[in-house]
Amino acid sequence: MKRKMAMSKVPGVDHWNNEKEHTVLLAENSLLICKYDFVMLRCERIQRIPLNCIDRICHGEFTFPQKSLNKHCDWEVTNTAGSVQEIKVPTRPHMLVTDTGATERREGEGLRIIWDRLREPTFLSRWNPFSGDFPFCTFTKHPVLEANDKFTKMCALDQFMDQLTQAVQRAHEKKPIPGNANRVPVLKHPILIETYVGLMSFIGNQNKLGFCLARGNMGF
């Protein structure tokens, strides 16, 4: 039985903290991430991720490294009922550490999808703002989420995460990959954006340069 394709509008956040508008299509066996220009009506880039390759889904507040020049905020890690610990942001985007410490917080919450958690991004990839060689993608809430009911339904990050989790689980059961767990863990912990200056991303995000908008007589 063929399942319907689900579509969501969720902005992506790259490794340099730049927000870019994406149209995400959730098919039966794949996750399609499209960068579509709604002004020029053309698809600029599309990335296909097999659902059975996804091995971890994380959601939580964004954070920066401790020495980042971005907005400062302390993150406390506490014990709950003496048994469960919240998670401190580590020095890598997708490794988990339980400890106490302080980091820089980026406003808002996000969702990170990881499909090769054992592969570390190279030094050149982390410092190249145009690099796409990362085993994960990160999304955040759309700025027009609460514009009306139609946009709320289309841009709801929580709804997209629920649909994705169910689709990934079905894909793992249908076509498991040897060495991967049968169930995909969904983890709630801070999501690290490993930037240290962030001037260009601040300018771009404030002016919504990653979104296709009509800007006077021009559109980009």
N, C-alpha and C positions, 0 to 999 in steps of 0.2 A: 504493500500500500504506500503510495507516494504521499509524503507530507508536504504541506504548504511551506513556502519560503517566507521567513519572517524578516522584516526590514526595520532597522532602527537608525536614528540620527544621533550619533554620539561623537563628540569631538575627540580626536586623538591628542595625546600629549607625548612629544618625542623626548629623547634623552637630554635635550637642551632646554626643556620646559616650554617649547613652542606649541601652542594649541592650533590644531588644524581640523577643519570640518571634514567628517567622514560619513559616508553612508555604509552601514554594515548590513550585509545580507547573510542570514543564517539558513543554509540549505541542509539537506538531509545528511550529507557527509562532509561538508566543507563550511568554513567561515570565510566569507569574501569581504575584504575591506577595500572600499572604493574611495578615491579622492576625485569627486565629481564637481566640475565647474558649472554651477547653475546659471551663471550669466552667459557664458559662451556655449552652454549645453554640450559639454564634451567630458569624457572620462579621461582624467590625466594619469591615473595610476590605479592598478588593482593588485591586491595581494590575496593569494589563496592559502588557507591554512587547513589541512585535513583535521577534522574533529578528533579522530582517534590518536592524533599526535599530541594533543593538548594534555598536559599532565599536572597542571596546577592552575587554580583560579584564586586570585587574591583581591580583597576589597578593603578600603579603609581610607584614612586621611593621608594627604600628601605630606611629605617631609623633605627637607634639604639636609645636606651634610652639615656638621657642626660649624665648620669654618666657612660656610657659604655667606656671601654678602647680602643674601635675600632676607626677607622679613624674619625676625627672630622670635622664637617662642619655645619655651621649655616643654619637653615631653616627659612626663613622669610614668614610671613603670611600677605598678603596685601589685600586691598579692590579693587575690579574692578568695575568701573563705580558707586561706592558708594552703590552697592547693593549685589554683590556676594563676598563671602569670600573664600579664600583657607583654607585648613583644617590642623590644627596642629595635630601631632601624639599624641594620648592619652596614658594612662598608660595601656591600654588593646589592644589586637591585632585587635579587630573588632568594637570598639566603636568610635564615631565621636565627635569631639569637634571643635568649631570655636573659635580661639584665636590667640595670637601671642606668639612665643616662639622659642627656639633653640633645635635642636636634633642632633644626629650623623647620617651621611648619609652613607649607604652602596652603593657601586658602582652598577649601573645598575637599571633596572626597573623590576617589577614583576606583577604577577597576583595572587590574593587570592580568593578562592572559599569558601563560608561559607554556611553551611547547618543547623546550629542551633545557630543563633546569640545571643540568650538569655542565652545560657549555657556558663558559664565562666570556663576555664581550672582550675583545682585544683592547689594548691601550689606544691604538689608533682609531678604533671605532668609537670609543667613548669621547674622544676629543675632536672627532670630525662631525660638525653639525649637520652634514648631508648624508651621513652613513645610515643605512637601513639594515645593517648586519647585526641584528639583535634577536635573540630567541624569545622575545616577548613583545607585546604591544600594550599600551596603556590608554585608557579612556576616562573621560570625566563628564560632568553634567553639561548639557547644552544651555547656552545663555537664554534661549527662548523657551525653555522648558515649561514655564508657567504662563506663556502668552495666551493660550486657549486650550480647550480640552483635546483638540486634535494633536497639537504639538506635545502636550503632556503625555499622551499615549505613545506617540512616535519616538519621543526623546527620553523616556523613562529609563534611567540606568539600572535601577533595581529589577525592572521587568525584563530588560535585556539579559541581565546576569542569570535570572531564573531560567529563561528560555535556553540560554547557552549551556548552563549546567545540565539540564535535562537532555539536550541534544548530544553533548559530549559523552554523557553516561551511556546513552543508547549506542553511540558510535563505538565506544570501548567494548560493549557487550557484543555488538555485531561483528566487529573486526578488531580484536585485541592485538596489541603489539607486544611481542615477547620481552619480558623484563620490566614492563610497566605495571603499575598496580591496577587492579580491577576497577577500583573506584577513584574518581578524581577528587582530591581534597579541595574544599572551598575554605580558604583561610581569611580571617579578619585580622589585619595588622597594618601598620603604616606602610605606605608605598613611597620608596625613596626615588626622588628625582636628583640625579647626581650632577648638579650644576653648582658653580662656586661664585660666579659673577652675575649672570642673568640680565645684563642691561638690554641686549637685543631682544630677548624674549619678553621682557617687561614692556618695551615699546610696541612690539608686535601684538602681544596679547591685549594691551590696553586699547589699541586701535583696530582689533579684530582683523589683522592682516591675514590670518589663516582661514578666514571665512569669505565666501563669495558674496560681495555686496555691491550695490550700486553706489558709487562714490562720485557725486556730482554728475559730470558728463561722461564719466568713465565707470567701468565695472570690472572689478577684479577681486 
